[in-house]
């Protein structure tokens, strides 16, 4: 179960908590309407989000982070180091976007007995390739949610993978419209399923 920080289907909490593995994102705002079980916290390990999480005692001690057995860093350091130069020209306002905090997340995991997984650049580049046929337009990087979906599909192709909390809206430099079309194609082909979003309860967007 991959639970974004967007709208959660009403009544989904019990289904989420009954899953074999529950993946949440960053500050885990999906807790509550989206249940409480958390096995994995997927984090943006570069830039301001990473700095904010690592510097927050509240984040480190939150029930979701404390209960998680794994932290997944969604941004491969090699990939983002290569992005720094081009972004300095195309998006100079993102001067700290590629600042890497992967080692700090590794240290946090070592100190708290968690497994640290860094999602490789091949997943990121595979998402870029898959998005290309869905008219993404110009964008900086795919969203964390899209990277985690791709990671799950790549490594657990025979599992029942469900998502909720994905409203595919947010930062303008993520290709959310194309991501929605890509995710819908995975749903149509039976590789992925969405929990019914008949009566959504807002948990605020952040995937």
Secondary structure, DSSP 8 states (H G I E B T S, - for coil): -EE-SS-EETT-HHHHHTSS--EEETT-TTTBTTBS--SEEEE--BHHHHHHHHT-HHHHHSHHHHH-SEEEE-S-HHHHHHHHHHHHHH-GGGTTTT-B-HHHHHHHHHHHT-EEEE--HHHHHHHHHHHGGG---S-S---HHHHHHHHHHHH-TTS--EEES------TTS-HHHHHHHHHHHHHTTS-EE---TTEE------
